[in-house]
């Protein structure tokens, strides 16, 4: 096992010498620019999912539409919160969150598919959640211990996406 810490005087001096880096210290082990790029993909994915859920909320019709619409609205709210988390982390890493609507759907891991009816909407939402789950699991593995803060954030988002997938699967069962 290696020594626990650099001596305190050295830590203090490094902190003073590199104040312009904010939370990014010498021990940050990830490729910061690549992490920012990946987080912008997460941001795009979450915003595309938010928009799809909002559309589904407003266009849900038929039997069970009320309960499905409530689920769509809750998921939309969650996705928007995830987008805010990603944008905030990008800023902490001294990057710029990219909200350009012309690029969002191209960078998103999930697709924006409207669905013709309630069952198709739920299926498309379930597919999108599964895409997010798979890509976020990969991001967690890729980050490893190089950026524990971003990894922890993605793990939190991932847990919610898994709940969303379960919700959509249950809703699909109710509609079938």
N, C-alpha and C positions, 0 to 999 in steps of 0.2 A: 504494500500500500504506500502511496506517495504521501508527501506532507500535505496537511490539510489546507493551508493557506499560504499565500505569499505573505511576507511580513507586512504588518499594518502600515508602516511608514511608506512602503512601496505602493500599496493599494491607494493610499491617500494621494501620493504624488501622481500616480497614473490618472486618478479621478480628476485632479486639477489640470493636468496636462492636456486632457482630451475632453474637456467639458462640452465642446461643440458636437460631440457624438451622442449626447443625451444618454439613453439607456444602452447603447451599443458599446460594450467593453471589449478589451483585448481577448477575453475568454469566449466571446461569441464565435461559435465554430461553423456556422452555416455560410453558404454563399448568399450574402444579403441581397444582392440584385436578383438572383434566381428566386429567392424566397418571396421577394416583392412581386415578381412576375407571376408566381404560382398563386399568391394571395389575390392578385388582380383577376386571375381565373376563378378563384373561389368567389370573389365579389361578383363577377359577371354571372356565375352559376346561381348564386343566391338571388340576384335581382331578376334574372329570367324566371326562376321558380316563383318568386313573389308575384311577378306580372301574370304568370299563367294561373296561379291560385286566385288572384283577384278577378281575372276574367271568368274563371269557373264559378266563383262566388256569385258574380252578377248574372251569369247565364244559366245557372243550374235550374232545371225544370223537371217536373214529373214527380212520381211518388218518391218519397225519401229525399226530395230536393232540399227541404228545410234543414234536416240534420246534416246532409252533405255540404250544404252552403256554410253552415256553422263551422264544420271541420275545415273547409277551404279557407275561411276567414282566419281561423286560428293559425293554420299553417302559413298563410301569407304574412301574418304578423311575426311569426317566428323567423321566417326567411328574411324579412326586412331587418330584424334584429341581428341575424347572422351577417348580413351585408354590412351593417354598422360595425360589428366586431372586426371583420376583415379590413374595412377601410381604416378603422382606428389603429390596427396593428401595422398596416402599411405605413401610416403616418409616423408611428413610433420608430419604425425602421428607417425613417427619413426618406421614404418613397412617396409617390403621389398616387392616390387611388384614382382609377380610371373609370369614370361614370359615363363616358361617351356612348350614347345610345346606338350610334352607327356600328360600334365594335362589340357591344355586349353579347349579342347572340352568336357572334363568331368566336368569342373567347370562352363562352359558357360550355361547361361539360355536358349539361343537360340541354335538351331541345325545348323549344317553345311549340308545343302542339296543342291546338285548341280542343279537339274532340267534338264530335257531332252530337253526342248525347251524354247523359250523366254517367253511364257505364264507361264510355270511351274516355271521358274526362278523368275518372278515377283511375283507369288503367294507365293513362298517360302520366298522371301524377305519381303513380306507383313506380313506373319505369324511371321517371326522373329522380325519385328518391333513391332507387337502387343504383343509378349512375352516380349520384352524389356519395352514397355510402362507399361504393367501390373506390372512387377517386380519393375520398377523404381518408380511407384506410391506407391507401398507397402513400398519401402525403404524410400521414403519421409515421409510417415506416421509414420514409425517405428522410424526414427531419431527425429521427432518432433522438440523440442527446445533443445535437448541434444547436438547436433552438428550442429549448424546453417550453418557453412561453408560447410560441406559435403552436407547437405541438399540443399543448394543453388546451388552447383555444379551439383547435381543429377537433380534438377529442370531444370537447363539450358540444360543438356543433354536430359532430357525428352521432352522438347519443340521441340528440333531438331528431336527426334525420332517420335514425332507426325506428324511433317512436312513430314518426310520420309514415314510414313504410308499413308498419304494423297497423296503423289507423286506416290507411288506404286499403290494405288487404282485408281488414274486417269490414270496411264499408263495401268493398266489392262483393264480399260474401253476402251481405245483407241485400244487395241489389240483384244478385243472381237468383 
